[in-house]
Amino acid sequence: MKKIFLGIAAIVLVSMSIVGTSWKAEELPQTQQQTVKNIAADSIYNQFISDIYYAAHLDSAGLNQQVFEKALTGFYNMKYSGMLHSKSILTIADFDQESSKKRLFIIDLAQKKLILNTWVAHGQNSGGDKPSYFSNTQNSNQSSLGFYLTGEIYYGKHGRSLKLDGMDRGFNNNARERAIVVHGADYVCQETINQLGRLGRSQGCPAVPTKLANKVIDAISDRTVLFINNSDQQYHSSFLNETLAASYALKQEEVLAAQMD
């Protein structure tokens, strides 16, 4: 009877976890033993996420912890897949927030430090102060959701800029064809907010303040992860496998701990 009760409890806990966090990828059916192991790993992973979140003072910077968890899960899925180089940089453009807020967060995960928090523009057809519409279509002038890898630095009409590769098919994989890049823009500043009540808007690029463009580009260049978030959208991604992220992240922590001993 006790074994039956434990089995039911484990299933209920997993169900609550899936319902409570709708972005998480659906898991395949598991044995009772594997389910219990995954619950334990998930608990440790959640603590791991919280440690970084509070150490980097992301709470006081205004980033929602669930948005951070989503972005971090994608980071570890992409790292596991061998897509990333050596930098442990995660950039989040949180389009749950209005453009008048500093909603771009550049985080050094290895140092557990927020290295830059500033404004970022969204596409002119995505909405006014807060974006509601997103597209992967050429000439839509809308922002695109999802995970990106940073590409080459180049000089274009906006000066020094950074190319992006969209990694989520159907959501942002046309980024190259659409010329969606990180660049500086004069309309991303406090003066524009004072005049319009919001930032100026781009043609879909995550444009940043001109004065900070070089700093942003230097920090996030060389195949790091940029995640553009909006929680109201029906967004899904193969990089939101939390079980894989938890397993990989915790193994990496074990390796680091062993090296320090």
C-alpha positions in Angstrom: 0.0 0.0 0.0 2.9 2.3 0.9 4.5 1.7 -2.5 1.2 2.5 -4.3 0.9 5.8 -2.3 4.4 6.9 -3.2 3.8 6.1 -6.8 0.6 8.2 -6.9 2.4 11.1 -5.0 5.2 11.1 -7.5 2.8 11.2 -10.5 0.8 14.1 -8.8 4.1 16.1 -8.3 5.1 15.7 -11.9 1.6 16.7 -13.1 1.7 19.8 -10.9 5.1 20.7 -12.3 4.0 20.4 -15.9 0.7 22.3 -15.4 2.4 25.0 -13.3 5.0 25.8 -15.9 3.3 25.5 -19.3 6.4 26.3 -21.4 8.2 23.1 -20.4 8.5 20.4 -23.0 6.3 17.4 -22.6 8.1 14.3 -21.3 7.8 10.8 -22.5 6.1 8.2 -20.2 8.6 7.1 -17.5 9.0 4.3 -15.0 8.1 5.2 -11.4 11.8 5.0 -10.4 12.8 7.4 -13.2 10.0 9.7 -12.3 11.2 10.0 -8.7 14.8 10.6 -9.9 13.6 13.3 -12.2 11.7 15.0 -9.4 14.8 15.0 -7.3 16.9 16.4 -10.1 14.3 19.0 -10.9 14.4 20.2 -7.3 18.2 20.5 -7.3 18.0 22.3 -10.7 15.4 24.7 -9.4 17.7 25.6 -6.5 20.6 25.9 -9.0 18.5 28.4 -11.0 17.5 30.4 -7.9 21.2 30.6 -6.8 22.2 32.2 -10.1 19.1 34.4 -10.2 19.6 35.9 -6.8 23.4 36.1 -6.9 23.2 38.1 -10.2 20.5 40.3 -8.5 18.1 39.7 -11.4 15.2 40.1 -9.1 16.1 43.7 -8.3 16.8 44.3 -12.0 13.2 43.4 -12.8 13.6 40.1 -14.6 10.9 37.5 -13.8 12.5 34.2 -12.5 10.3 32.0 -14.7 11.6 33.9 -17.8 15.1 33.4 -16.6 14.5 29.7 -16.0 13.1 29.4 -19.6 16.1 31.2 -21.1 18.6 29.2 -19.0 17.0 25.9 -20.0 17.5 26.8 -23.6 21.1 27.9 -22.9 21.9 24.4 -21.5 20.1 22.6 -24.2 22.1 24.5 -26.8 25.4 24.0 -24.9 24.7 20.3 -24.7 24.2 20.2 -28.5 27.6 21.7 -29.0 26.3 25.0 -30.5 28.1 27.4 -28.2 31.7 28.5 -27.9 33.5 29.2 -24.6 31.6 32.2 -23.4 29.0 31.6 -20.7 26.9 34.6 -21.6 23.1 34.5 -21.7 21.2 37.5 -23.1 17.5 38.0 -22.5 15.2 40.5 -24.3 12.0 40.2 -22.1 9.2 41.5 -24.3 6.7 40.8 -21.5 7.9 44.3 -20.4 7.2 47.7 -21.9 9.9 49.3 -24.0 10.2 52.1 -21.6 11.7 49.6 -19.1 15.3 48.3 -19.3 14.3 44.9 -20.5 17.6 43.6 -22.0 19.6 41.5 -19.6 23.2 40.3 -20.3 24.2 37.7 -17.8 27.6 36.1 -17.2 26.5 32.7 -15.9 30.0 31.6 -14.9 30.4 34.7 -12.7 26.7 34.8 -11.7 26.7 38.4 -12.6 24.5 40.8 -14.5 27.0 42.6 -16.7 24.5 44.9 -18.5 20.9 45.9 -18.2 19.5 48.4 -20.7 16.8 49.2 -23.2 16.0 47.2 -26.3 13.6 48.1 -29.1 11.0 45.8 -30.8 9.6 45.9 -34.3 7.3 48.8 -35.3 4.5 46.4 -36.3 4.8 44.4 -33.1 3.0 47.0 -31.0 3.4 50.4 -29.2 5.1 50.4 -25.9 4.5 46.7 -25.3 4.7 44.2 -28.2 1.8 41.8 -28.9 2.5 40.7 -32.5 5.5 38.6 -33.7 6.4 37.2 -37.1 9.1 35.2 -38.9 8.0 36.7 -42.2 10.1 38.8 -44.6 9.1 42.5 -44.5 6.7 42.1 -41.6 8.7 44.7 -39.5 7.8 42.6 -36.4 10.1 41.0 -33.8 10.6 37.3 -33.7 10.5 35.2 -30.6 12.9 32.4 -29.5 16.5 31.4 -29.2 19.2 32.9 -31.3 22.9 32.4 -31.7 25.1 35.5 -32.2 27.0 35.5 -35.5 29.5 37.8 -37.2 30.3 41.4 -36.5 30.0 43.6 -39.5 29.7 47.3 -40.5 26.4 48.3 -42.1 24.0 51.3 -42.3 23.7 51.3 -38.5 27.5 51.1 -38.0 29.1 48.2 -36.1 26.4 45.5 -35.9 26.0 41.8 -35.0 24.3 39.2 -37.1 21.9 36.7 -35.6 20.9 33.1 -36.5 17.4 32.2 -35.4 17.3 28.6 -34.0 13.6 28.0 -33.7 12.0 26.9 -37.0 8.7 28.7 -37.6 9.5 31.4 -35.1 12.8 33.0 -36.0 14.7 30.9 -38.5 14.4 33.6 -41.2 16.4 36.0 -39.1 19.3 36.0 -41.6 17.1 36.6 -44.6 15.2 39.4 -42.8 18.5 41.0 -41.7 17.5 40.8 -38.0 20.7 42.0 -36.2 21.8 43.7 -33.0 22.7 47.3 -33.8 22.7 50.7 -32.1 19.9 53.2 -32.7 19.4 56.8 -31.7 15.7 56.2 -30.9 16.7 53.8 -28.1 17.2 56.3 -25.3 15.6 58.2 -22.4 15.0 61.3 -24.6 12.7 59.3 -26.9 10.8 57.8 -23.9 10.3 61.3 -22.6 9.0 62.5 -26.0 6.8 59.5 -27.0 6.2 57.6 -23.7 8.1 54.7 -25.3 11.2 53.8 -27.2 11.3 54.2 -31.0 10.8 50.9 -32.9 12.9 49.0 -35.3 12.1 46.9 -38.4 12.3 43.8 -36.2 15.8 44.1 -34.9 16.6 44.1 -31.2 18.2 47.6 -31.4 20.1 48.9 -28.4 21.3 52.4 -27.3 23.9 53.8 -29.7 26.2 54.7 -26.8 26.2 51.1 -25.6 26.1 49.2 -28.9 29.8 48.4 -28.9 29.7 47.2 -25.3 26.7 45.0 -26.0 28.2 43.5 -29.2 31.6 42.8 -27.5 29.8 41.1 -24.6 27.5 38.8 -26.6 29.5 38.1 -29.8 31.0 34.7 -30.6 28.1 32.2 -30.6 26.3 33.1 -27.4 22.6 32.7 -26.7 20.1 35.5 -27.1 16.5 34.7 -26.0 13.6 36.9 -27.0 10.6 36.2 -24.7 6.9 36.9 -24.7 4.9 34.7 -22.4 1.5 35.5 -23.9 2.4 33.8 -27.2 2.0 30.2 -28.3 5.7 29.6 -28.4 7.4 26.2 -28.2 11.0 25.1 -28.8 13.0 21.9 -28.9 15.5 23.7 -26.6 13.0 23.8 -23.7 13.8 20.2 -22.5 14.2 20.8 -18.8 15.2 17.3 -18.0 18.2 17.5 -20.4 19.1 21.0 -19.2 19.0 19.9 -15.5 21.1 16.8 -16.2 23.7 18.7 -18.2 23.9 21.7 -15.8 24.3 19.6 -12.7 27.0 17.4 -14.3 28.9 20.6 -15.2 28.6 21.7 -11.6 30.0 18.4 -10.4 33.0 18.7 -12.7 33.7 22.3 -11.5 33.4 21.2 -7.9 35.8 18.3 -8.5 38.3 20.6 -10.1 38.2 22.9 -7.1 38.9 20.1 -4.6 
